[in-house]
Amino acid sequence: MNDVDTGARPHLSIGEVLALLQDDFPDVTISKIRFLESQGLLDPERTPSGYRKFYDDDIARLRWILAQQRDNFLPLKVIKERLASAATAADLEEGPATPEETEAAGEPEAPEPDETPAPATTRGSHGPARGADRTAIAEALDRRAAERAASEAVSSLLGGQSDVSLTKAELAAAAGIAERDVEALESYGLVSGRALGRDVVYDGDALLVARIAAGFLANGLEVRHLRMFKVAAEREAGVFEQLVTPLVRQRNPESRRRAATRLDELARLGHGLHDALLRQALRAITGS
């Protein structure tokens, strides 16, 4: 952690928060913090002139969100639901009350002068920010919680992640990759955008793929290596399609509901089988 004296000021600017977090989350950017706010995951207080003011609970909440994205690849929809079920941001500092919660905390860092003001809002007061004596901890979910998160992600397959709309630059910033990586993902058919006026925008599925791809890229794989996952998914979907086509052809709401339910169950089974077979193959590699 960097040590910066913020004096008696009880809050941090967005630039100070960025400097604070970059040791633990190198891919975080001001654009990403603003994006999380735009999606309703953060709600920092503002000065009368519209500048964001981050207090301890805001920083703890942001650390927890970033840890879930980095360690567990959770989509924002799932993160938002878990935050909504938590009592307060202070609970995150005190420690996880359930396997789904992760401990987080923050400390002040260097200022960043060129933040763009935004309309001021009013919110309740916060407690004073703590100094460099606070320890920032982000615990990964245990195995059961990780499996539950994977199950939740699979169950949302049919519904999609259309609640997100990002430009290429925003997608790259939110996923922590370069725009050229987004272009590569698109060239291999792993993500796709849609025209919105003069822009091309990407949905939440693209964001989830990009975040997972970022993990693979950080471990030395290239985008072209990820093509195998798309091929496997398309083959799996083709087999499942044959099973539900008779229901879909009946063209009535009940039949389509049954088809969706069956596809959801097949997706869960496919996910579980893939994990089991992959573990077997990895044990063969390590000799364990």
C-alpha positions, -999 to 999 in steps of 0.1 A, spaced: 0 0 0 11 36 -7 12 59 23 -4 93 17 -14 118 42 -50 131 36 -50 152 68 -82 154 88 -104 151 58 -128 122 65 -134 112 29 -114 104 -3 -118 116 -39 -122 91 -67 -86 96 -76 -74 88 -41 -96 57 -41 -81 46 -74 -45 50 -60 -56 31 -29 -69 1 -48 -44 -3 -76 -19 -23 -55 -46 -50 -49 -66 -44 -82 -41 -33 -109 -69 -33 -135 -92 -9 -117 -97 25 -134 -117 56 -128 -140 46 -157 -146 12 -140 -155 28 -107 -179 52 -125 -194 23 -144 -201 4 -112 -218 35 -98 -239 37 -130 -250 1 -125 -263 9 -90 -236 -10 -71 -220 22 -56 -236 54 -43 -209 78 -32 -220 111 -16 -212 142 -36 -199 177 -27 -222 207 -35 -202 211 -67 -208 174 -77 -175 157 -68 -177 122 -54 -168 117 -18 -158 81 -8 -160 71 29 -150 39 46 -181 20 38 -180 30 1 -144 18 -1 -152 -15 17 -181 -21 -6 -159 -13 -37 -132 -37 -25 -157 -65 -20 -172 -59 -55 -138 -60 -72 -128 -91 -53 -159 -109 -64 -152 -100 -100 -115 -109 -99 -117 -141 -78 -151 -155 -87 -160 -140 -120 -194 -132 -107 -217 -112 -130 -228 -78 -117 -264 -90 -114 -254 -116 -89 -231 -92 -70 -259 -67 -68 -283 -92 -54 -258 -103 -27 -251 -67 -18 -288 -61 -15 -292 -90 9 -263 -78 31 -273 -56 60 -247 -28 57 -213 -21 42 -200 -23 78 -208 -60 78 -182 -65 51 -156 -49 74 -165 -70 104 -163 -102 85 -185 -125 64 -217 -136 82 -223 -162 55 -201 -181 30 -213 -157 3 -199 -125 20 -162 -114 17 -144 -91 42 -131 -58 28 -117 -25 41 -99 6 27 -73 33 35 -66 68 21 -43 74 -9 -31 102 -32 -55 128 -47 -64 129 -84 -72 165 -95 -90 161 -128 -122 144 -119 -152 156 -138 -180 170 -115 -214 154 -116 -248 166 -103 -248 167 -65 -270 144 -44 -278 143 -7 -271 113 15 -266 105 51 -233 111 69 -206 86 71 -180 78 98 -144 91 94 -120 73 72 -93 52 89 -56 55 83 -29 32 70 -32 10 101 -62 -7 86 -57 -40 68 -73 -46 34 -85 -82 32 -104 -98 4 -112 -135 11 -122 -158 -17 -155 -176 -13 -153 -212 0 -159 -241 -23 -196 -244 -15 -202 -207 -22 -182 -209 -54 -203 -238 -66 -235 -219 -57 -223 -189 -76 -215 -211 -106 -250 -226 -104 -265 -191 -103 -245 -180 -133 -257 -211 -152 -293 -206 -142 -292 -171 -157 -281 -184 -191 -315 -184 -207 -324 -150 -194 -292 -134 -206 -274 -104 -192 -291 -76 -212 -292 -52 -183 -258 -39 -194 -250 -17 -224 -213 -8 -229 -192 7 -256 -160 -11 -266 -139 13 -245 -163 8 -215 -163 -30 -219 -125 -31 -220 -123 -9 -189 -149 -29 -170 -132 -62 -178 -96 -49 -173 -84 -57 -208 -73 -36 -238 -96 -26 -266 -75 -47 -289 -84 -77 -268 -121 -69 -271 -116 -68 -309 -98 -101 -308 -126 -117 -288 -151 -104 -313 -131 -116 -343 -132 -152 -328 -169 -149 -321 -166 -149 -283 -184 -116 -279 -206 -96 -302 -220 -61 -302 -251 -46 -316 -256 -13 -333 -271 15 -312 -273 46 -333 -237 53 -344 -222 32 -316 -217 -5 -311 -227 -16 -276 -221 -49 -257 -243 -66 -232 -237 -83 -199 -229 -116 -215 -201 -100 -234 -189 -84 -201 -188 -118 -184 -169 -134 -212 -144 -105 -213 -138 -107 -176 -132 -145 -177 -110 -140 -208 -90 -115 -188 -81 -142 -163 -70 -165 -191 -49 -138 -207 -33 -131 -174 -22 -167 -172 -5 -167 -206 -33 -179 -229 -42 -160 -261 -76 -151 -273 -73 -177 -301 -70 -204 -275 -104 -195 -261 -121 -204 -294 -123 -241 -282 -147 -231 -255 -171 -215 -280 -169 -246 -303 -176 -269 -273 -205 -247 -262 -221 -246 -297 -218 -284 -300 -234 -288 -266 -262 -264 -275 -268 -283 -307 -274 -315 -288 -297 -298 -263 -316 -282 -292 -325 -316 -306 -341 -325 -272 -363 -295 -269 -372 -288 -305 -405 -308 -303 -416 -286 -274 -406 -254 -292 -425 -264 -323 -458 -266 -304 -458 -228 -302 -477 -223 -270 -465 -206 -238 -466 -238 -216 -445 -258 -241 -420 -230 -243 -418 -228 -206 -412 -265 -204 -385 -261 -231 -368 -234 -211 -369 -254 -179 -354 -284 -196 -326 -263 -212 -318 -249 -178 -316 -283 -163 -294 -296 -192 -271 -266 -188 -267 -273 -151 -259 -310 -159 -235 -300 -186 -217 -275 -163 -213 -302 -136 -201 -328 -160 -176 -304 -176 -162 -296 -141 -159 -333 -131 -142 -343 -163 -118 -313 -162 -108 -322 -126 -101 -358 -137 -79 -345 -165 -61 -320 -143 -54 -347 -117 -38 -368 -145 -15 -338 -153 -4 -333 -117 -3 -370 -108 -25 -363 -78 
